[in-house]
């Protein structure tokens, strides 16, 4: 690790061509016949149990299915079909299993997974599986489990730190129930329903609450060879954040670390090319004005041993996987790369802006 004074003394400006060659070389090393380096299926499944799964969707889980006569924790086929709809909408919106479980918990706590056309004694104007009021849409929209679920997820994703707060408090913030702890007893049933219908676990894509804990998870990913770095100095920043020895000029924003955690949980392999440049003294691109200089950005140069351009399928998938976890007001790079390729990102919640950047990685930055 280079400290503040050493970084200033040895500051360098990497030409774009040099940095591009480094990325190309790293990708070649990573991509060498995937058949020779692919992780065995049994090992992938084992890593999934340790929080490093690479399954479908964001952090694992298949499309939900309900068997004839199926019963889960007292909920029969009709109720489970509503649950499957809620899960499907969550998957389509790139909401991870934790968020899907949270939605199921609310649906169980509000209606017992039934699409009710009436409310309760406290408020008989609410309807549907989520017992939503008029502010959520027309009666037809609220009585449609799919549109009702989408409305719930949309509000849930705007709750600050929804992924780390107690689930019942997140639900209370969205639903404004009289008792903030009302939903807590339904969490276990929601987990069981999600697991039965998709095989996913609510903890499959959990985000550590602080920077040091997130860095510790990433150390495990490095050791499991799921997380690679273009330069050893950036890898060292992760180790120093994990053991608490990072100097002020070499710290990484907790949100950046959390987003890298989500990436390594969602994909089989992740390659990072840039983190805190102030720590290394490197000043390419925007120089000291870059979010990298503040430890608030990460560049992903490869996913699943395939190089990223910012406009390829994996870059777009990465952005959508990270979006629910990014703090609102975050940004993504490579807008010009996507424009030239006629690629659009679609609806995003927390990535609210984009900007041009070189087409050999995917830049992510937080406010």
KEMI-419226 format. One record per residue (C-alpha): residue in three letters; chain; x, y, z. Coordinates in nm, 3 decimals, padded with zeros to 5 digits. Layout:
N
[site ALA A [X Y Z]]
...
This chain:
367
[site UNK A [00.000 00.000 00.000]]
[site UNK A [00.126 00.352 -00.080]]
[site UNK A [00.058 00.613 00.188]]
[site UNK A [-00.043 00.974 00.124]]
[site UNK A [00.309 01.115 00.109]]
[site UNK A [00.443 00.830 -00.103]]
[site UNK A [00.147 00.855 -00.335]]
[site UNK A [00.216 01.224 -00.389]]
[site UNK A [00.585 01.159 -00.448]]
[site UNK A [00.525 00.882 -00.699]]
[site UNK A [00.213 01.015 -00.871]]
[site UNK A [00.196 00.893 -01.228]]
[site UNK A [-00.037 00.956 -01.517]]
[site UNK A [-00.107 00.632 -01.701]]
[site UNK A [-00.164 00.694 -02.071]]
[site UNK A [-00.489 00.548 -02.196]]
[site UNK A [-00.305 00.305 -02.425]]
[site UNK A [-00.097 00.164 -02.138]]
[site UNK A [-00.402 00.113 -01.919]]
[site UNK A [-00.593 -00.048 -02.206]]
[site UNK A [-00.308 -00.292 -02.268]]
[site UNK A [-00.308 -00.387 -01.900]]
[site UNK A [-00.680 -00.460 -01.917]]
[site UNK A [-00.648 -00.659 -02.239]]
[site UNK A [-00.365 -00.865 -02.091]]
[site UNK A [-00.563 -00.933 -01.775]]
[site UNK A [-00.870 -01.037 -01.973]]
[site UNK A [-00.662 -01.273 -02.188]]
[site UNK A [-00.530 -01.436 -01.872]]
[site UNK A [-00.880 -01.469 -01.729]]
[site UNK A [-01.047 -01.583 -02.047]]
[site UNK A [-00.801 -01.856 -02.146]]
[site UNK A [-01.017 -02.141 -02.250]]
[site UNK A [-01.299 -02.125 -02.003]]
[site UNK A [-01.334 -02.503 -02.038]]
[site UNK A [-00.992 -02.532 -01.873]]
[site UNK A [-01.064 -02.302 -01.581]]
[site UNK A [-01.440 -02.324 -01.536]]
[site UNK A [-01.547 -02.393 -01.178]]
[site UNK A [-01.703 -02.739 -01.135]]
[site UNK A [-02.078 -02.733 -01.074]]
[site UNK A [-02.040 -02.899 -00.736]]
[site UNK A [-01.799 -02.627 -00.626]]
[site UNK A [-02.028 -02.351 -00.749]]
[site UNK A [-02.310 -02.496 -00.541]]
[site UNK A [-02.083 -02.524 -00.241]]
[site UNK A [-01.978 -02.162 -00.278]]
[site UNK A [-02.344 -02.067 -00.299]]
[site UNK A [-02.398 -02.195 00.052]]
[site UNK A [-02.121 -01.964 00.166]]
[site UNK A [-02.262 -01.653 00.005]]
[site UNK A [-02.072 -01.683 -00.323]]
[site UNK A [-02.337 -01.837 -00.546]]
[site UNK A [-02.357 -01.773 -00.917]]
[site UNK A [-02.712 -01.884 -00.985]]
[site UNK A [-02.983 -01.724 -01.190]]
[site UNK A [-03.114 -01.376 -01.124]]
[site UNK A [-02.955 -01.156 -00.861]]
[site UNK A [-02.771 -01.394 -00.629]]
[site UNK A [-02.947 -01.716 -00.718]]
[site UNK A [-03.290 -01.874 -00.737]]
[site UNK A [-03.483 -02.014 -01.030]]
[site UNK A [-03.813 -01.897 -01.177]]
[site UNK A [-04.088 -01.986 -00.927]]
[site UNK A [-04.306 -02.288 -00.989]]
[site UNK A [-04.607 -02.424 -00.800]]
[site UNK A [-04.687 -02.794 -00.805]]
[site UNK A [-05.041 -02.930 -00.801]]
[site UNK A [-05.160 -02.965 -00.442]]
[site UNK A [-04.845 -02.803 -00.305]]
[site UNK A [-04.865 -02.668 00.050]]
[site UNK A [-04.599 -02.458 00.221]]
[site UNK A [-04.640 -02.363 00.587]]
[site UNK A [-05.019 -02.386 00.552]]
[site UNK A [-05.041 -02.192 00.225]]
[site UNK A [-05.207 -02.385 -00.058]]
[site UNK A [-05.170 -02.372 -00.438]]
[site UNK A [-05.389 -02.063 -00.491]]
[site UNK A [-05.194 -01.862 -00.235]]
[site UNK A [-04.862 -01.995 -00.364]]
[site UNK A [-04.949 -01.888 -00.718]]
[site UNK A [-04.991 -01.533 -00.587]]
[site UNK A [-04.655 -01.571 -00.412]]
[site UNK A [-04.503 -01.690 -00.740]]
[site UNK A [-04.632 -01.376 -00.912]]
[site UNK A [-04.476 -01.156 -00.643]]
[site UNK A [-04.144 -01.338 -00.683]]
[site UNK A [-04.153 -01.319 -01.062]]
[site UNK A [-04.207 -00.943 -01.056]]
[site UNK A [-03.917 -00.909 -00.813]]
[site UNK A [-03.692 -01.111 -01.041]]
[site UNK A [-03.795 -00.901 -01.342]]
[site UNK A [-03.705 -00.586 -01.147]]
[site UNK A [-03.367 -00.738 -01.043]]
[site UNK A [-03.472 -00.738 -00.677]]
[site UNK A [-03.257 -00.995 -00.492]]
[site UNK A [-03.400 -01.278 -00.279]]
[site UNK A [-03.382 -01.067 00.037]]
[site UNK A [-03.616 -00.810 -00.118]]
[site UNK A [-03.845 -01.080 -00.258]]
[site UNK A [-03.871 -01.233 00.089]]
[site UNK A [-03.954 -00.894 00.231]]
[site UNK A [-04.240 -00.853 -00.020]]
[site UNK A [-04.371 -01.201 00.063]]
[site UNK A [-04.356 -01.118 00.434]]
[site UNK A [-04.574 -00.811 00.375]]
[site UNK A [-04.819 -01.002 00.156]]
[site UNK A [-04.851 -01.272 00.422]]
[site UNK A [-04.887 -01.017 00.701]]
[site UNK A [-05.144 -00.809 00.514]]
[site UNK A [-05.364 -01.069 00.347]]
[site UNK A [-05.232 -01.417 00.407]]
[site UNK A [-05.135 -01.425 00.036]]
[site UNK A [-05.499 -01.370 -00.065]]
[site UNK A [-05.618 -01.112 -00.317]]
[site UNK A [-05.878 -00.949 -00.094]]
[site UNK A [-06.136 -00.706 -00.234]]
[site UNK A [-06.177 -00.537 00.105]]
[site UNK A [-05.972 -00.403 00.392]]
[site UNK A [-05.999 -00.454 00.766]]
[site UNK A [-06.181 -00.289 01.054]]
[site UNK A [-05.914 -00.019 01.077]]
[site UNK A [-05.920 00.079 00.710]]
[site UNK A [-06.172 -00.083 00.480]]
[site UNK A [-06.053 00.117 00.178]]
[site UNK A [-05.739 -00.091 00.125]]
[site UNK A [-05.754 -00.388 -00.114]]
[site UNK A [-05.547 -00.657 -00.276]]
[site UNK A [-05.274 -00.890 -00.159]]
[site UNK A [-05.072 -00.595 -00.022]]
[site UNK A [-05.379 -00.409 00.110]]
[site UNK A [-05.288 -00.095 -00.080]]
[site UNK A [-05.480 00.231 -00.065]]
[site UNK A [-05.582 00.465 -00.345]]
[site UNK A [-05.234 00.618 -00.362]]
[site UNK A [-05.108 00.297 -00.522]]
[site UNK A [-05.334 00.313 -00.826]]
[site UNK A [-05.678 00.222 -00.952]]
[site UNK A [-05.877 -00.061 -00.790]]
[site UNK A [-05.793 -00.281 -01.090]]
[site UNK A [-05.421 -00.214 -01.048]]
[site UNK A [-05.429 -00.284 -00.676]]
[site UNK A [-05.628 -00.603 -00.732]]
[site UNK A [-05.372 -00.727 -00.984]]
[site UNK A [-05.101 -00.907 -00.782]]
[site UNK A [-04.835 -00.826 -01.045]]
[site UNK A [-04.894 -00.449 -01.058]]
[site UNK A [-04.945 -00.440 -00.682]]
[site UNK A [-04.612 -00.617 -00.631]]
[site UNK A [-04.436 -00.378 -00.869]]
[site UNK A [-04.578 -00.082 -00.677]]
[site UNK A [-04.458 -00.230 -00.348]]
[site UNK A [-04.107 -00.304 -00.479]]
[site UNK A [-04.078 00.046 -00.627]]
[site UNK A [-04.145 00.206 -00.288]]
[site UNK A [-03.935 -00.047 -00.100]]
[site UNK A [-03.630 00.025 -00.317]]
[site UNK A [-03.652 00.392 -00.220]]
[site UNK A [-03.629 00.317 00.154]]
[site UNK A [-03.275 00.416 00.261]]
[site UNK A [-03.065 00.112 00.359]]
[site UNK A [-03.361 -00.123 00.299]]
[site UNK A [-03.121 -00.413 00.248]]
[site UNK A [-02.966 -00.380 00.596]]
[site UNK A [-03.255 -00.252 00.810]]
[site UNK A [-03.476 -00.495 01.002]]
[site UNK A [-03.727 -00.624 00.744]]
[site UNK A [-04.028 -00.529 00.955]]
[site UNK A [-03.905 -00.167 00.972]]
[site UNK A [-03.866 -00.153 00.594]]
[site UNK A [-04.217 -00.294 00.556]]
[site UNK A [-04.353 -00.045 00.808]]
[site UNK A [-04.194 00.244 00.618]]
[site UNK A [-04.370 00.137 00.297]]
[site UNK A [-04.701 00.021 00.444]]
[site UNK A [-04.724 00.272 00.734]]
[site UNK A [-04.877 00.011 00.961]]
[site UNK A [-04.973 00.120 01.312]]
[site UNK A [-04.730 -00.134 01.462]]
[site UNK A [-04.376 -00.125 01.315]]
[site UNK A [-04.317 -00.480 01.440]]
[site UNK A [-04.637 -00.618 01.288]]
[site UNK A [-04.457 -00.800 01.005]]
[site UNK A [-04.177 -00.964 01.203]]
[site UNK A [-04.366 -01.291 01.278]]
[site UNK A [-04.418 -01.354 00.905]]
[site UNK A [-04.052 -01.347 00.799]]
[site UNK A [-03.985 -01.717 00.853]]
[site UNK A [-04.293 -01.821 00.654]]
[site UNK A [-04.184 -01.589 00.372]]
[site UNK A [-03.839 -01.751 00.367]]
[site UNK A [-03.996 -02.094 00.347]]
[site UNK A [-04.224 -01.993 00.060]]
[site UNK A [-03.936 -01.841 -00.138]]
[site UNK A [-03.716 -02.147 -00.085]]
[site UNK A [-03.996 -02.387 -00.180]]
[site UNK A [-04.084 -02.205 -00.502]]
[site UNK A [-03.739 -02.099 -00.624]]
[site UNK A [-03.470 -02.274 -00.421]]
[site UNK A [-03.333 -01.932 -00.323]]
[site UNK A [-03.251 -01.807 00.024]]
[site UNK A [-03.318 -01.460 00.161]]
[site UNK A [-02.955 -01.456 00.274]]
[site UNK A [-02.819 -01.543 -00.070]]
[site UNK A [-02.736 -01.182 -00.146]]
[site UNK A [-02.698 -01.017 00.193]]
[site UNK A [-02.497 -00.697 00.218]]
[site UNK A [-02.266 -00.644 00.519]]
[site UNK A [-02.366 -00.334 00.712]]
[site UNK A [-02.022 -00.169 00.737]]
[site UNK A [-01.707 -00.126 00.532]]
[site UNK A [-01.483 -00.358 00.732]]
[site UNK A [-01.734 -00.642 00.724]]
[site UNK A [-01.785 -00.597 00.350]]
[site UNK A [-01.410 -00.599 00.293]]
[site UNK A [-01.381 -00.920 00.495]]
[site UNK A [-01.632 -01.085 00.262]]
[site UNK A [-01.427 -00.968 -00.035]]
[site UNK A [-01.109 -01.115 00.115]]
[site UNK A [-01.291 -01.449 00.114]]
[site UNK A [-01.389 -01.394 -00.250]]
[site UNK A [-01.026 -01.321 -00.340]]
[site UNK A [-00.914 -01.638 -00.167]]
[site UNK A [-01.187 -01.832 -00.350]]
[site UNK A [-01.054 -01.682 -00.677]]
[site UNK A [-01.390 -01.525 -00.749]]
[site UNK A [-01.253 -01.171 -00.728]]
[site UNK A [-00.948 -01.070 -00.933]]
[site UNK A [-00.768 -00.738 -00.963]]
[site UNK A [-00.585 -00.579 -01.253]]
[site UNK A [-00.319 -00.452 -01.012]]
[site UNK A [-00.207 -00.598 -00.674]]
[site UNK A [-00.219 -00.251 -00.517]]
[site UNK A [-00.597 -00.240 -00.552]]
[site UNK A [-00.629 -00.586 -00.402]]
[site UNK A [-00.416 -00.469 -00.110]]
[site UNK A [-00.664 -00.188 -00.046]]
[site UNK A [-00.930 -00.455 00.022]]
[site UNK A [-00.703 -00.641 00.265]]
[site UNK A [-00.620 -00.318 00.448]]
[site UNK A [-00.986 -00.221 00.473]]
[site UNK A [-01.062 -00.566 00.616]]
[site UNK A [-00.791 -00.557 00.884]]
[site UNK A [-00.845 -00.192 00.972]]
[site UNK A [-00.502 -00.067 00.859]]
[site UNK A [-00.613 00.151 00.565]]
[site UNK A [-00.483 00.509 00.588]]
[site UNK A [-00.724 00.802 00.531]]
[site UNK A [-00.604 00.844 00.171]]
[site UNK A [-00.656 00.475 00.098]]
[site UNK A [-01.006 00.413 00.232]]
[site UNK A [-01.289 00.289 00.011]]
[site UNK A [-01.646 00.411 00.050]]
[site UNK A [-01.858 00.143 00.228]]
[site UNK A [-02.117 00.155 -00.051]]
[site UNK A [-01.851 00.071 -00.309]]
[site UNK A [-01.741 -00.229 -00.105]]
[site UNK A [-02.104 -00.340 -00.065]]
[site UNK A [-02.161 -00.321 -00.439]]
[site UNK A [-01.855 -00.536 -00.506]]
[site UNK A [-01.991 -00.787 -00.252]]
[site UNK A [-02.319 -00.804 -00.443]]
[site UNK A [-02.127 -00.854 -00.768]]
[site UNK A [-01.925 -01.148 -00.635]]
[site UNK A [-02.240 -01.304 -00.493]]
[site UNK A [-02.429 -01.264 -00.820]]
[site UNK A [-02.162 -01.379 -01.064]]
[site UNK A [-01.911 -01.663 -01.078]]
[site UNK A [-01.610 -01.439 -01.132]]
[site UNK A [-01.552 -01.063 -01.107]]
[site UNK A [-01.255 -00.859 -01.229]]
[site UNK A [-01.182 -00.511 -01.086]]
[site UNK A [-00.938 -00.271 -01.252]]
[site UNK A [-00.964 00.043 -01.037]]
[site UNK A [-01.053 00.149 -00.682]]
[site UNK A [-00.894 00.430 -00.479]]
[site UNK A [-00.647 00.607 -00.711]]
[site UNK A [-00.534 00.859 -00.449]]
[site UNK A [-00.381 00.565 -00.265]]
[site UNK A [-00.182 00.461 -00.573]]
[site UNK A [-00.111 00.807 -00.714]]
[site UNK A [-00.258 00.715 -01.052]]
[site UNK A [-00.432 00.998 -01.239]]
[site UNK A [-00.579 00.878 -01.569]]
[site UNK A [-00.898 01.019 -01.715]]
[site UNK A [-01.048 01.286 -01.486]]
[site UNK A [-00.739 01.287 -01.262]]
[site UNK A [-00.795 01.410 -00.907]]
[site UNK A [-01.152 01.514 -00.998]]
[site UNK A [-01.243 01.150 -01.050]]
[site UNK A [-01.463 00.972 -00.798]]
[site UNK A [-01.182 00.715 -00.787]]
[site UNK A [-00.961 00.976 -00.617]]
[site UNK A [-01.217 00.988 -00.334]]
[site UNK A [-01.255 00.609 -00.306]]
[site UNK A [-01.611 00.637 -00.433]]
[site UNK A [-01.584 00.442 -00.759]]
[site UNK A [-01.504 00.096 -00.889]]
[site UNK A [-01.424 -00.018 -01.241]]
[site UNK A [-01.528 -00.371 -01.336]]
[site UNK A [-01.327 -00.495 -01.635]]
[site UNK A [-01.454 -00.855 -01.649]]
[site UNK A [-01.751 -01.064 -01.540]]
[site UNK A [-01.748 -01.443 -01.563]]
[site UNK A [-01.414 -01.417 -01.746]]
[site UNK A [-01.561 -01.201 -02.022]]
[site UNK A [-01.434 -00.849 -02.080]]
[site UNK A [-01.681 -00.565 -02.033]]
[site UNK A [-01.748 -00.277 -02.272]]
[site UNK A [-02.025 -00.097 -02.087]]
[site UNK A [-02.264 -00.191 -02.369]]
[site UNK A [-02.245 -00.571 -02.363]]
[site UNK A [-02.508 -00.795 -02.202]]
[site UNK A [-02.302 -00.862 -01.889]]
[site UNK A [-02.238 -00.491 -01.828]]
[site UNK A [-02.610 -00.419 -01.846]]
[site UNK A [-02.687 -00.717 -01.624]]
[site UNK A [-02.427 -00.600 -01.372]]
[site UNK A [-02.583 -00.254 -01.357]]
[site UNK A [-02.930 -00.397 -01.294]]
[site UNK A [-02.802 -00.638 -01.028]]
[site UNK A [-02.629 -00.355 -00.842]]
[site UNK A [-02.906 -00.096 -00.880]]
[site UNK A [-03.122 -00.209 -00.582]]
[site UNK A [-02.817 -00.186 -00.353]]
[site UNK A [-02.667 00.140 -00.478]]
[site UNK A [-02.737 00.458 -00.281]]
[site UNK A [-02.984 00.680 -00.464]]
[site UNK A [-02.804 00.927 -00.687]]
[site UNK A [-02.531 00.686 -00.797]]
[site UNK A [-02.394 00.698 -01.153]]
[site UNK A [-02.272 00.462 -01.424]]
[site UNK A [-02.018 00.526 -01.696]]
[site UNK A [-01.994 00.424 -02.062]]
[site UNK A [-02.305 00.613 -02.182]]
[site UNK A [-02.134 00.682 -02.516]]
[site UNK A [-02.046 00.314 -02.558]]
[site UNK A [-02.410 00.216 -02.513]]
[site UNK A [-02.529 00.495 -02.740]]
[site UNK A [-02.308 00.379 -03.026]]
[site UNK A [-02.425 00.021 -02.975]]
[site UNK A [-02.790 00.131 -02.954]]
[site UNK A [-02.816 -00.024 -02.606]]
[site UNK A [-03.045 00.122 -02.340]]
[site UNK A [-03.045 00.044 -01.969]]
[site UNK A [-03.420 00.049 -01.912]]
[site UNK A [-03.574 00.145 -01.580]]
[site UNK A [-03.332 00.197 -01.291]]
[site UNK A [-03.408 00.319 -00.939]]
[site UNK A [-03.084 00.428 -00.776]]
[site UNK A [-02.852 00.486 -01.073]]
[site UNK A [-02.988 00.825 -01.172]]
[site UNK A [-02.724 00.946 -01.420]]
[site UNK A [-02.463 00.824 -01.665]]
[site UNK A [-02.164 00.972 -01.849]]
[site UNK A [-01.911 00.886 -02.122]]
[site UNK A [-01.609 00.667 -02.046]]
[site UNK A [-01.374 00.428 -02.225]]
[site UNK A [-01.536 00.110 -02.356]]
[site UNK A [-01.311 -00.144 -02.184]]
[site UNK A [-01.478 -00.164 -01.844]]
[site UNK A [-01.794 -00.071 -01.652]]
[site UNK A [-01.753 00.226 -01.420]]
[site UNK A [-01.977 00.252 -01.111]]
[site UNK A [-01.966 00.543 -00.867]]
[site UNK A [-02.161 00.648 -00.557]]
[site UNK A [-02.249 00.998 -00.432]]
